[in-house]
């Protein structure tokens, strides 16, 4: 066929193209299998990016506007009630370094959680595994968050509203742990939401308080002991604290436990994977 | 090769002791064109979906050897996203299979002959445009085994003829597994056959024998 495509032969019959990514080798199946996952996840990310944010670029803009709006509203409230600055005198930086890590968890858990429900038709595609859909959705969310964070923090650094991070590796660690937990909780959401419709309504109600209890707009050291004892159960509070402590040592707190956050991150992924494994037959036909 | 070992499949709302497929064993080695005959509700589509990997069996195993590409059911358009154009849908499926995107797009565009509809969201396209794209898409990827769930030709006579010609060209390098109740089509395309009855496959040496059994079975039902 000389690799040519769509040639109309004399009798009007079409010559179909011969794809380049030919058959896999039977003697070594590990690399082909990995390449297949890589390819499938890549194709899914591009597709989701195309459909998720709509056909205009305003969709991407929303990802940037939302965290800024949260910070703006809280800053105005602070200014209106003329409260004392939380820590270190830079209210804006305090809020931004709280809202951003929280959004990473919330958006990942939410969108990964919706990925299976909104892609029912793809679950049936022979090449696509449910975990491919979940992974690609999470990666897209992670990359979007990274771009938004770099823009916001980068903008603040350029405009002299914020210093550069003091311990960047600590921030990176926090981001990895928070993202992992977002993936784990998202996977649990995806499975539960598929098996049990009410979960889609219940999850936002149950996790609503997280936004207020993750020490985004207050400093955990200044909370009364009786309340703090309970707040420290929330893993996202530790995520926010770790990110902040990495960004500015003024924000460091003895109550922060990276270990507790890690345990949640790993535990949620393990539980999510097990749930997915148990329900995989029912999910595809549900 | 696709091997089905002790495969049982039933659906919700159906008595568990009356599964669609029941302890079914079969090996498709891709050396012949297989035709499977069965009446309404005998489990033909279920069988094709299981072979394609679009569903899991309740029990039993289905193994596909990695060196053989098995298609999704011919002309299936359920994977298309309504908010994406035909072009983008084709690009997505080409990427999944690791086929050359531009070649696939060019092939589908020229084969389907749908002009500017190719760049419109599929949700806005007529069902005939969708099925033209779906058929062309099935041919744009080189599969070793094509799964066919009844041949439903679409479009005008000229397009139908072109579909048949192109599919015939494809079949020079690939085999088919077809389920149908249309005896004439199966007789023309398949060399070996089975009848799907009571959730089991009853194999025959030649397609003609299988057709005989199927017609006898129909006769009994009709009388």
Boltz contact constraints between the chains, C-beta under 6 A:
constraints:
  - contact:
      token1: [A, 5]
      token2: [B, 103]
      max_distance: 6.0
  - contact:
      token1: [A, 5]
      token2: [B, 106]
      max_distance: 6.0
  - contact:
      token1: [A, 5]
      token2: [B, 107]
      max_distance: 6.0
  - contact:
      token1: [A, 6]
      token2: [B, 106]
      max_distance: 6.0
  - contact:
      token1: [A, 6]
      token2: [B, 107]
      max_distance: 6.0
  - contact:
      token1: [A, 6]
      token2: [B, 110]
      max_distance: 6.0
  - contact:
      token1: [A, 13]
      token2: [B, 165]
      max_distance: 6.0
  - contact:
      token1: [A, 13]
      token2: [B, 169]
      max_distance: 6.0
  - contact:
      token1: [A, 14]
      token2: [B, 111]
      max_distance: 6.0
  - contact:
      token1: [A, 14]
      token2: [B, 166]
      max_distance: 6.0
  - contact:
      token1: [A, 16]
      token2: [B, 139]
      max_distance: 6.0
  - contact:
      token1: [A, 16]
      token2: [B, 170]
      max_distance: 6.0
  - contact:
      token1: [A, 17]
      token2: [B, 103]
      max_distance: 6.0
  - contact:
      token1: [A, 17]
      token2: [B, 107]
      max_distance: 6.0
  - contact:
      token1: [A, 18]
      token2: [B, 142]
      max_distance: 6.0
  - contact:
      token1: [A, 19]
      token2: [B, 99]
      max_distance: 6.0
  - contact:
      token1: [A, 19]
      token2: [B, 100]
      max_distance: 6.0
  - contact:
      token1: [A, 19]
      token2: [B, 141]
      max_distance: 6.0
  - contact:
      token1: [A, 19]
      token2: [B, 142]
      max_distance: 6.0
  - contact:
      token1: [A, 20]
      token2: [B, 100]
      max_distance: 6.0
  - contact:
      token1: [A, 21]
      token2: [B, 98]
      max_distance: 6.0
  - contact:
      token1: [A, 21]
      token2: [B, 99]
      max_distance: 6.0
  - contact:
      token1: [A, 23]
      token2: [B, 67]
      max_distance: 6.0
  - contact:
      token1: [A, 24]
      token2: [B, 66]
      max_distance: 6.0
  - contact:
      token1: [A, 26]
      token2: [B, 66]
      max_distance: 6.0
  - contact:
      token1: [A, 26]
      token2: [B, 67]
      max_distance: 6.0
  - contact:
      token1: [A, 29]
      token2: [B, 66]
      max_distance: 6.0
  - contact:
      token1: [A, 39]
      token2: [B, 98]
      max_distance: 6.0
  - contact:
      token1: [A, 40]
      token2: [B, 96]
      max_distance: 6.0
  - contact:
      token1: [A, 43]
      token2: [B, 92]
      max_distance: 6.0
  - contact:
      token1: [A, 43]
      token2: [B, 95]
      max_distance: 6.0
  - contact:
      token1: [A, 43]
      token2: [B, 96]
      max_distance: 6.0
  - contact:
      token1: [A, 47]
      token2: [B, 92]
      max_distance: 6.0
  - contact:
      token1: [A, 51]
      token2: [B, 81]
      max_distance: 6.0
  - contact:
      token1: [A, 51]
      token2: [B, 83]
      max_distance: 6.0
  - contact:
      token1: [A, 121]
      token2: [B, 78]
      max_distance: 6.0
  - contact:
      token1: [A, 121]
      token2: [B, 79]
      max_distance: 6.0
  - contact:
      token1: [A, 124]
      token2: [B, 54]
      max_distance: 6.0
  - contact:
      token1: [A, 125]
      token2: [B, 79]
      max_distance: 6.0
  - contact:
      token1: [A, 126]
      token2: [B, 52]
      max_distance: 6.0
  - contact:
      token1: [A, 126]
      token2: [B, 53]
      max_distance: 6.0
  - contact:
      token1: [A, 126]
      token2: [B, 72]
      max_distance: 6.0
  - contact:
      token1: [A, 127]
      token2: [B, 96]
      max_distance: 6.0
  - contact:
      token1: [A, 281]
      token2: [B, 56]
      max_distance: 6.0
